[in-house]
Amino acid sequence: MREISLFDIEGICLGHAQNYESGTGCSAIICTEGATGGVDVRGGAPGTRETDLLNPVNMIEKIHAVVLSGGSAFGLDSASGVMKYLEDQGVGFDVGVTKVPIVCSAVLFDLTVGNSQIRPDKNMGYEAALNSEENKENLQGNIGAGTGATVGKMLGPEYSMKGGLGSYCLQVGELKVGALIAVNCLGDVIDPSTGEILAGAFMDGKFVDTESWMIDNYHKYNNVFQGNTTIGVVVTNGTLSKSQANKIASMAHNGYGRTMRPAHTMFDGDTIFTMATGKVEADINLIGMLAARVVEKAVINAVKNASSRYGIMAYEDLNLDK
């Protein structure tokens, strides 16, 4: 087993677009040949597009892109730009008079960062898709859908830290499994190997420890809707049916559970998609195990590569590695 790049998965392209002044952006993961898709939505406040068609009882077998976006529900518009790009390339489900690109999407809430009136739209989505043609860099942190991401918001945004976009990919034999995750959770981000908090609610020079705070203040109700949701996609060259792709998305959520405490709250819209290009036969249990592992590592990479911005401190400011 060895670490590789997402770009080492044949047939997968990745592009980003962002507006740093506004504090938002989007990321497009594209497979023009089509990939078997799956999804698992665990959070209580999701914003998604084209998830129903991934149900195994429904007709469509292949998807052509997944878009991860900021902007809350407004950001779903960015998927239209990726659709336009793919239509221009002649990519999509053939309906006779045209080809309809199948583009799934999920959004996170970053409207309290930067300028809330500027969100990812059709033009930004098209730009992200266009950038996928040239992008070969494994960019992480304040990029794409992670531009305005923050974590640790139980006590309000003033005590939060910078989240971001992270990726990680592994290869076992010919099998490749990778993840791209935009980390914007309500809870803290934990290193599961040590139990150490890497980023989260931070007050008076130390971590609050969100779960401990919630236990100690069980009688209080905090309306912390603003600012949450972690979204991502697991990509593999493995061969999966739609049912199996949905199962992989489900197993991949274990990576959220290992690194975010708490995860899947009513104020998060935690979502994971699967894209399987179908090049290699492999045991679904192995793919699912690796999916959870790459999601875990991608979450950690997201916060470790984030930089302080918009007056929000980041992991790098803690000097924990020094």
ZAGU-731019 format. One record per residue (C-alpha): residue in one letter; chain; x, y, z. Coordinates in Angstrom, 3 decimals. Layout:
BEGIN
[site 'a'; 'A'; [X; Y; Z]]
...
***
This chain:
BEGIN
[site 'm'; 'A'; [0.000; 0.000; 0.000]]
[site 'r'; 'A'; [1.341; 3.415; -0.916]]
[site 'e'; 'A'; [0.174; 7.012; -1.025]]
[site 'i'; 'A'; [-0.537; 8.449; -4.459]]
[site 's'; 'A'; [-2.297; 11.527; -5.847]]
[site 'l'; 'A'; [-5.921; 11.819; -6.876]]
[site 'f'; 'A'; [-4.578; 12.658; -10.319]]
[site 'd'; 'A'; [-3.159; 9.131; -10.528]]
[site 'i'; 'A'; [-6.709; 7.759; -10.849]]
[site 'e'; 'A'; [-7.176; 7.478; -14.596]]
[site 'g'; 'A'; [-10.167; 9.282; -16.061]]
[site 'i'; 'A'; [-10.550; 11.718; -13.153]]
[site 'c'; 'A'; [-10.018; 15.473; -13.494]]
[site 'l'; 'A'; [-10.226; 18.057; -10.716]]
[site 'g'; 'A'; [-10.609; 21.810; -10.958]]
[site 'h'; 'A'; [-11.177; 24.635; -8.491]]
[site 'a'; 'A'; [-12.430; 28.202; -8.621]]
[site 'q'; 'A'; [-12.753; 30.679; -5.771]]
[site 'n'; 'A'; [-13.227; 34.296; -4.830]]
[site 'y'; 'A'; [-10.842; 35.020; -1.976]]
[site 'e'; 'A'; [-12.318; 38.443; -1.278]]
[site 's'; 'A'; [-15.758; 36.911; -0.798]]
[site 'g'; 'A'; [-14.472; 33.859; 1.057]]
[site 't'; 'A'; [-16.098; 31.150; -1.039]]
[site 'g'; 'A'; [-15.445; 28.771; -3.917]]
[site 'c'; 'A'; [-16.215; 25.444; -5.558]]
[site 's'; 'A'; [-14.441; 22.281; -6.708]]
[site 'a'; 'A'; [-15.427; 20.032; -9.615]]
[site 'i'; 'A'; [-14.467; 16.353; -9.825]]
[site 'i'; 'A'; [-15.078; 15.256; -13.408]]
[site 'c'; 'A'; [-15.193; 11.876; -15.156]]
[site 't'; 'A'; [-16.143; 12.406; -18.797]]
[site 'e'; 'A'; [-16.393; 8.645; -19.420]]
[site 'g'; 'A'; [-18.931; 8.358; -16.631]]
[site 'a'; 'A'; [-18.533; 6.822; -13.185]]
[site 't'; 'A'; [-20.864; 4.697; -11.113]]
[site 'g'; 'A'; [-22.211; 6.987; -8.433]]
[site 'g'; 'A'; [-23.363; 6.606; -4.851]]
[site 'v'; 'A'; [-24.120; 8.913; -1.945]]
[site 'd'; 'A'; [-24.775; 8.893; 1.778]]
[site 'v'; 'A'; [-26.207; 11.964; 3.514]]
[site 'r'; 'A'; [-25.852; 11.810; 7.306]]
[site 'g'; 'A'; [-26.161; 15.394; 8.497]]
[site 'g'; 'A'; [-29.463; 16.967; 9.492]]
[site 'a'; 'A'; [-29.152; 20.116; 7.347]]
[site 'p'; 'A'; [-28.008; 19.053; 3.863]]
[site 'g'; 'A'; [-27.963; 21.017; 0.639]]
[site 't'; 'A'; [-27.680; 18.639; -2.305]]
[site 'r'; 'A'; [-28.498; 18.113; -5.983]]
[site 'e'; 'A'; [-29.200; 14.928; -7.962]]
[site 't'; 'A'; [-28.930; 12.548; -5.008]]
[site 'd'; 'A'; [-32.206; 10.713; -5.703]]
[site 'l'; 'A'; [-30.969; 9.400; -9.043]]
[site 'l'; 'A'; [-28.162; 7.594; -7.185]]
[site 'n'; 'A'; [-30.729; 5.351; -5.516]]
[site 'p'; 'A'; [-30.195; 1.871; -7.042]]
[site 'v'; 'A'; [-33.900; 1.603; -7.934]]
[site 'n'; 'A'; [-33.575; 4.549; -10.337]]
[site 'm'; 'A'; [-32.461; 4.436; -13.961]]
[site 'i'; 'A'; [-29.253; 6.456; -14.341]]
[site 'e'; 'A'; [-26.134; 4.298; -13.961]]
[site 'k'; 'A'; [-23.313; 6.792; -14.552]]
[site 'i'; 'A'; [-22.557; 10.305; -13.356]]
[site 'h'; 'A'; [-20.125; 12.717; -14.988]]
[site 'a'; 'A'; [-19.186; 15.067; -12.166]]
[site 'v'; 'A'; [-19.542; 15.898; -8.502]]
[site 'v'; 'A'; [-19.402; 19.550; -7.467]]
[site 'l'; 'A'; [-18.499; 20.570; -3.917]]
[site 's'; 'A'; [-19.383; 24.183; -3.250]]
[site 'g'; 'A'; [-19.629; 26.920; -0.698]]
[site 'g'; 'A'; [-22.466; 29.430; -0.688]]
[site 's'; 'A'; [-25.076; 27.337; 1.127]]
[site 'a'; 'A'; [-28.085; 26.517; -1.088]]
[site 'f'; 'A'; [-27.139; 29.381; -3.418]]
[site 'g'; 'A'; [-23.975; 27.458; -4.285]]
[site 'l'; 'A'; [-25.925; 24.661; -5.943]]
[site 'd'; 'A'; [-26.007; 26.968; -8.972]]
[site 's'; 'A'; [-22.315; 26.200; -9.586]]
[site 'a'; 'A'; [-23.275; 22.698; -10.761]]
[site 's'; 'A'; [-25.102; 24.323; -13.703]]
[site 'g'; 'A'; [-21.781; 25.747; -14.866]]
[site 'v'; 'A'; [-20.179; 22.299; -14.782]]
[site 'm'; 'A'; [-23.171; 20.971; -16.743]]
[site 'k'; 'A'; [-22.642; 23.682; -19.353]]
[site 'y'; 'A'; [-18.960; 22.817; -19.637]]
[site 'l'; 'A'; [-19.676; 19.110; -20.091]]
[site 'e'; 'A'; [-22.441; 19.806; -22.618]]
[site 'd'; 'A'; [-19.944; 21.877; -24.607]]
[site 'q'; 'A'; [-17.657; 18.823; -24.602]]
[site 'g'; 'A'; [-20.429; 16.531; -25.828]]
[site 'v'; 'A'; [-20.508; 14.654; -22.534]]
[site 'g'; 'A'; [-23.714; 13.364; -20.952]]
[site 'f'; 'A'; [-26.621; 10.959; -21.041]]
[site 'd'; 'A'; [-27.820; 10.711; -24.636]]
[site 'v'; 'A'; [-31.482; 11.697; -24.938]]
[site 'g'; 'A'; [-31.476; 11.975; -28.724]]
[site 'v'; 'A'; [-31.747; 15.730; -29.147]]
[site 't'; 'A'; [-28.797; 16.415; -26.860]]
[site 'k'; 'A'; [-26.651; 14.890; -24.148]]
[site 'v'; 'A'; [-27.543; 15.674; -20.550]]
[site 'p'; 'A'; [-24.533; 15.706; -18.197]]
[site 'i'; 'A'; [-25.300; 14.080; -14.850]]
[site 'v'; 'A'; [-23.806; 16.378; -12.224]]
[site 'c'; 'A'; [-24.315; 15.767; -8.522]]
[site 's'; 'A'; [-23.546; 18.423; -5.943]]
[site 'a'; 'A'; [-23.441; 19.258; -2.262]]
[site 'v'; 'A'; [-22.902; 22.610; -0.561]]
[site 'l'; 'A'; [-21.545; 23.882; 2.718]]
[site 'f'; 'A'; [-22.478; 27.012; 4.646]]
[site 'd'; 'A'; [-19.801; 29.735; 4.469]]
[site 'l'; 'A'; [-22.001; 32.835; 4.147]]
[site 't'; 'A'; [-20.740; 34.276; 7.443]]
[site 'v'; 'A'; [-17.187; 34.441; 6.035]]
[site 'g'; 'A'; [-16.245; 37.226; 3.622]]
[site 'n'; 'A'; [-19.093; 38.708; 1.564]]
[site 's'; 'A'; [-22.376; 36.804; 1.912]]
[site 'q'; 'A'; [-23.789; 38.431; -1.230]]
[site 'i'; 'A'; [-21.223; 36.781; -3.523]]
[site 'r'; 'A'; [-21.584; 32.994; -3.841]]
[site 'p'; 'A'; [-20.455; 30.285; -6.249]]
[site 'd'; 'A'; [-22.645; 30.540; -9.331]]
[site 'k'; 'A'; [-22.860; 29.101; -12.832]]
[site 'n'; 'A'; [-19.870; 31.131; -14.003]]
[site 'm'; 'A'; [-17.684; 29.983; -11.122]]
[site 'g'; 'A'; [-18.707; 26.363; -11.722]]
[site 'y'; 'A'; [-17.790; 26.668; -15.392]]
[site 'e'; 'A'; [-14.431; 28.180; -14.386]]
[site 'a'; 'A'; [-13.727; 25.290; -12.009]]
[site 'a'; 'A'; [-14.531; 22.759; -14.744]]
[site 'l'; 'A'; [-12.360; 24.640; -17.246]]
[site 'n'; 'A'; [-9.489; 24.713; -14.746]]
[site 's'; 'A'; [-9.664; 20.917; -14.501]]
[site 'e'; 'A'; [-8.138; 20.716; -17.988]]
[site 'e'; 'A'; [-4.799; 22.055; -16.784]]
[site 'n'; 'A'; [-4.784; 21.400; -13.060]]
[site 'k'; 'A'; [-2.259; 18.763; -11.999]]
[site 'e'; 'A'; [-1.433; 20.184; -8.580]]
[site 'n'; 'A'; [-2.817; 18.556; -5.454]]
[site 'l'; 'A'; [-3.896; 21.891; -3.958]]
[site 'q'; 'A'; [-5.267; 21.779; -0.407]]
[site 'g'; 'A'; [-6.399; 24.145; 2.322]]
[site 'n'; 'A'; [-7.861; 27.513; 1.278]]
[site 'i'; 'A'; [-8.865; 26.461; -2.220]]
[site 'g'; 'A'; [-12.105; 25.680; -4.054]]
[site 'a'; 'A'; [-14.920; 24.571; -1.766]]
[site 'g'; 'A'; [-12.610; 24.950; 1.237]]
[site 't'; 'A'; [-11.972; 28.667; 0.714]]
[site 'g'; 'A'; [-14.430; 29.862; 3.367]]
[site 'a'; 'A'; [-14.612; 26.693; 5.450]]
[site 't'; 'A'; [-14.339; 26.895; 9.237]]
[site 'v'; 'A'; [-14.533; 24.390; 12.091]]
[site 'g'; 'A'; [-15.422; 24.398; 15.788]]
[site 'k'; 'A'; [-18.464; 26.690; 15.868]]
[site 'm'; 'A'; [-20.402; 25.462; 18.888]]
[site 'l'; 'A'; [-19.721; 28.716; 20.734]]
[site 'g'; 'A'; [-20.113; 30.891; 17.665]]
[site 'p'; 'A'; [-17.923; 31.859; 14.695]]
[site 'e'; 'A'; [-15.743; 34.179; 16.784]]
[site 'y'; 'A'; [-14.211; 31.117; 18.467]]
[site 's'; 'A'; [-13.896; 28.990; 15.333]]
[site 'm'; 'A'; [-10.781; 28.019; 13.367]]
[site 'k'; 'A'; [-10.068; 27.738; 9.657]]
[site 'g'; 'A'; [-11.160; 24.601; 7.856]]
[site 'g'; 'A'; [-10.380; 23.858; 4.232]]
[site 'l'; 'A'; [-10.190; 21.376; 1.391]]
[site 'g'; 'A'; [-8.164; 18.198; 1.814]]
[site 's'; 'A'; [-7.347; 15.137; -0.237]]
[site 'y'; 'A'; [-5.622; 11.804; 0.232]]
[site 'c'; 'A'; [-5.263; 8.750; -1.991]]
[site 'l'; 'A'; [-3.952; 5.193; -1.545]]
[site 'q'; 'A'; [-3.045; 2.405; -3.947]]
[site 'v'; 'A'; [-3.119; -1.321; -3.139]]
[site 'g'; 'A'; [-1.944; -3.383; -6.096]]
[site 'e'; 'A'; [-3.908; -1.953; -9.028]]
[site 'l'; 'A'; [-6.717; -0.630; -6.826]]
[site 'k'; 'A'; [-6.790; 3.115; -6.166]]
[site 'v'; 'A'; [-9.028; 4.859; -3.641]]
[site 'g'; 'A'; [-8.941; 8.581; -2.896]]
[site 'a'; 'A'; [-10.994; 11.276; -1.199]]
[site 'l'; 'A'; [-11.567; 15.003; -1.595]]
[site 'i'; 'A'; [-13.202; 16.588; 1.453]]
[site 'a'; 'A'; [-14.262; 20.165; 2.241]]
[site 'v'; 'A'; [-14.122; 20.378; 6.046]]
[site 'n'; 'A'; [-16.559; 22.869; 7.573]]
[site 'c'; 'A'; [-17.856; 21.022; 10.636]]
[site 'l'; 'A'; [-19.633; 22.243; 13.737]]
[site 'g'; 'A'; [-17.369; 20.111; 15.917]]
[site 'd'; 'A'; [-13.633; 19.810; 16.478]]
[site 'v'; 'A'; [-11.208; 18.021; 14.158]]
[site 'i'; 'A'; [-9.284; 15.269; 15.948]]
[site 'd'; 'A'; [-6.171; 13.295; 15.091]]
[site 'p'; 'A'; [-7.549; 9.787; 15.768]]
[site 's'; 'A'; [-4.072; 8.331; 16.253]]
[site 't'; 'A'; [-3.435; 10.550; 19.283]]
[site 'g'; 'A'; [-6.839; 11.925; 20.307]]
[site 'e'; 'A'; [-5.351; 15.412; 19.963]]
[site 'i'; 'A'; [-7.590; 18.266; 18.824]]
[site 'l'; 'A'; [-6.064; 19.798; 15.692]]
[site 'a'; 'A'; [-8.639; 22.530; 15.096]]
[site 'g'; 'A'; [-11.884; 23.536; 16.747]]
[site 'a'; 'A'; [-13.524; 25.912; 19.180]]
[site 'f'; 'A'; [-10.652; 27.952; 20.637]]
[site 'm'; 'A'; [-10.994; 30.334; 23.555]]
[site 'd'; 'A'; [-8.527; 32.024; 25.906]]
[site 'g'; 'A'; [-5.523; 30.343; 24.335]]
[site 'k'; 'A'; [-6.826; 26.775; 24.446]]
[site 'f'; 'A'; [-9.297; 24.376; 22.887]]
[site 'v'; 'A'; [-12.722; 24.327; 24.478]]
[site 'd'; 'A'; [-13.295; 20.624; 23.576]]
[site 't'; 'A'; [-16.727; 20.817; 21.992]]
[site 'e'; 'A'; [-18.009; 17.431; 23.171]]
[site 's'; 'A'; [-17.002; 18.113; 26.782]]
[site 'w'; 'A'; [-18.633; 21.535; 26.607]]
[site 'm'; 'A'; [-21.858; 19.992; 25.290]]
[site 'i'; 'A'; [-21.903; 17.452; 28.105]]
[site 'd'; 'A'; [-21.265; 20.086; 30.765]]
[site 'n'; 'A'; [-23.974; 22.320; 29.287]]
[site 'y'; 'A'; [-26.520; 19.623; 28.437]]
[site 'h'; 'A'; [-29.394; 21.841; 29.607]]
[site 'k'; 'A'; [-28.584; 24.591; 27.099]]
[site 'y'; 'A'; [-29.786; 24.749; 23.503]]
[site 'n'; 'A'; [-27.496; 26.551; 21.110]]
[site 'n'; 'A'; [-28.872; 27.487; 17.698]]
[site 'v'; 'A'; [-25.626; 27.070; 15.808]]
[site 'f'; 'A'; [-27.065; 26.494; 12.347]]
[site 'q'; 'A'; [-24.868; 29.085; 10.702]]
[site 'g'; 'A'; [-21.593; 27.916; 9.302]]
[site 'n'; 'A'; [-21.523; 24.124; 9.096]]
[site 't'; 'A'; [-21.422; 20.972; 6.902]]
[site 't'; 'A'; [-18.588; 18.748; 5.670]]
[site 'i'; 'A'; [-18.930; 17.449; 2.124]]
[site 'g'; 'A'; [-16.788; 15.206; -0.021]]
[site 'v'; 'A'; [-16.344; 12.528; -2.629]]
[site 'v'; 'A'; [-14.583; 9.169; -2.626]]
[site 'v'; 'A'; [-13.081; 8.268; -5.989]]
[site 't'; 'A'; [-11.905; 4.779; -6.970]]
[site 'n'; 'A'; [-10.922; 2.863; -10.068]]
[site 'g'; 'A'; [-12.706; -0.141; -8.573]]
[site 't'; 'A'; [-15.693; -1.778; -10.236]]
[site 'l'; 'A'; [-18.892; -1.164; -8.258]]
[site 's'; 'A'; [-22.626; -1.452; -8.818]]
[site 'k'; 'A'; [-24.835; 1.457; -7.769]]
[site 's'; 'A'; [-25.781; -0.426; -4.590]]
[site 'q'; 'A'; [-22.133; -1.019; -3.782]]
[site 'a'; 'A'; [-21.232; 2.602; -4.542]]
[site 'n'; 'A'; [-23.838; 3.712; -2.015]]
[site 'k'; 'A'; [-22.406; 1.275; 0.518]]
[site 'i'; 'A'; [-18.912; 2.680; -0.025]]
[site 'a'; 'A'; [-20.230; 6.192; 0.658]]
[site 's'; 'A'; [-21.779; 4.852; 3.854]]
[site 'm'; 'A'; [-18.570; 3.161; 5.003]]
[site 'a'; 'A'; [-16.568; 6.287; 4.139]]
[site 'h'; 'A'; [-18.501; 8.240; 6.774]]
[site 'n'; 'A'; [-16.476; 6.322; 9.360]]
[site 'g'; 'A'; [-13.678; 8.699; 8.400]]
[site 'y'; 'A'; [-15.865; 11.595; 9.537]]
[site 'g'; 'A'; [-16.664; 9.814; 12.783]]
[site 'r'; 'A'; [-12.986; 9.239; 13.533]]
[site 't'; 'A'; [-11.918; 12.832; 12.942]]
[site 'm'; 'A'; [-14.856; 15.120; 13.735]]
[site 'r'; 'A'; [-16.401; 15.303; 17.183]]
[site 'p'; 'A'; [-19.301; 15.472; 17.110]]
[site 'a'; 'A'; [-20.114; 14.523; 13.519]]
[site 'h'; 'A'; [-23.478; 14.303; 11.712]]
[site 't'; 'A'; [-25.274; 16.794; 13.967]]
[site 'm'; 'A'; [-28.618; 18.399; 13.113]]
[site 'f'; 'A'; [-26.672; 21.549; 12.223]]
[site 'd'; 'A'; [-24.374; 19.781; 9.740]]
[site 'g'; 'A'; [-25.313; 18.510; 6.285]]
[site 'd'; 'A'; [-22.537; 15.910; 6.145]]
[site 't'; 'A'; [-22.533; 14.222; 2.732]]
[site 'i'; 'A'; [-20.198; 11.856; 0.863]]
[site 'f'; 'A'; [-20.471; 10.853; -2.792]]
[site 't'; 'A'; [-18.803; 7.893; -4.504]]
[site 'm'; 'A'; [-17.412; 7.858; -8.042]]
[site 'a'; 'A'; [-16.185; 4.487; -9.356]]
[site 't'; 'A'; [-14.557; 4.320; -12.781]]
[site 'g'; 'A'; [-14.788; 0.511; -13.000]]
[site 'k'; 'A'; [-11.275; -0.396; -14.120]]
[site 'v'; 'A'; [-10.259; -2.891; -11.403]]
[site 'e'; 'A'; [-12.086; -5.752; -9.697]]
[site 'a'; 'A'; [-11.687; -5.645; -5.916]]
[site 'd'; 'A'; [-13.437; -6.705; -2.724]]
[site 'i'; 'A'; [-16.035; -4.139; -1.694]]
[site 'n'; 'A'; [-15.037; -4.523; 1.951]]
[site 'l'; 'A'; [-11.461; -3.539; 1.112]]
[site 'i'; 'A'; [-12.636; -0.550; -0.909]]
[site 'g'; 'A'; [-14.894; 0.543; 1.952]]
[site 'm'; 'A'; [-12.123; 0.196; 4.509]]
[site 'l'; 'A'; [-9.755; 2.222; 2.354]]
[site 'a'; 'A'; [-12.504; 4.804; 1.722]]
[site 'a'; 'A'; [-12.838; 5.446; 5.456]]
[site 'r'; 'A'; [-9.074; 5.711; 5.784]]
[site 'v'; 'A'; [-8.583; 8.197; 2.924]]
[site 'v'; 'A'; [-11.487; 10.328; 4.176]]
[site 'e'; 'A'; [-9.878; 10.395; 7.608]]
[site 'k'; 'A'; [-6.540; 11.515; 6.171]]
[site 'a'; 'A'; [-8.191; 14.047; 3.841]]
[site 'v'; 'A'; [-9.989; 15.702; 6.766]]
[site 'i'; 'A'; [-6.689; 16.054; 8.638]]
[site 'n'; 'A'; [-4.944; 17.403; 5.535]]
[site 'a'; 'A'; [-7.703; 19.980; 5.087]]
[site 'v'; 'A'; [-7.078; 21.653; 8.449]]
[site 'k'; 'A'; [-3.306; 21.188; 8.431]]
[site 'n'; 'A'; [-3.028; 22.917; 5.048]]
[site 'a'; 'A'; [-5.442; 25.745; 5.851]]
[site 's'; 'A'; [-4.112; 29.250; 6.401]]
[site 's'; 'A'; [-5.518; 31.948; 8.649]]
[site 'r'; 'A'; [-7.787; 34.316; 6.762]]
[site 'y'; 'A'; [-10.822; 36.548; 7.336]]
[site 'g'; 'A'; [-9.636; 37.064; 10.910]]
[site 'i'; 'A'; [-9.890; 33.325; 11.629]]
[site 'm'; 'A'; [-6.894; 31.504; 13.066]]
[site 'a'; 'A'; [-5.636; 28.245; 11.559]]
[site 'y'; 'A'; [-3.763; 25.127; 12.606]]
[site 'e'; 'A'; [-0.497; 26.688; 11.476]]
[site 'd'; 'A'; [-0.905; 29.397; 14.116]]
[site 'l'; 'A'; [-0.827; 26.846; 16.935]]
[site 'n'; 'A'; [2.781; 25.799; 16.238]]
[site 'l'; 'A'; [1.957; 22.240; 17.342]]
[site 'd'; 'A'; [4.553; 20.749; 14.993]]
[site 'k'; 'A'; [7.362; 22.899; 16.356]]
***
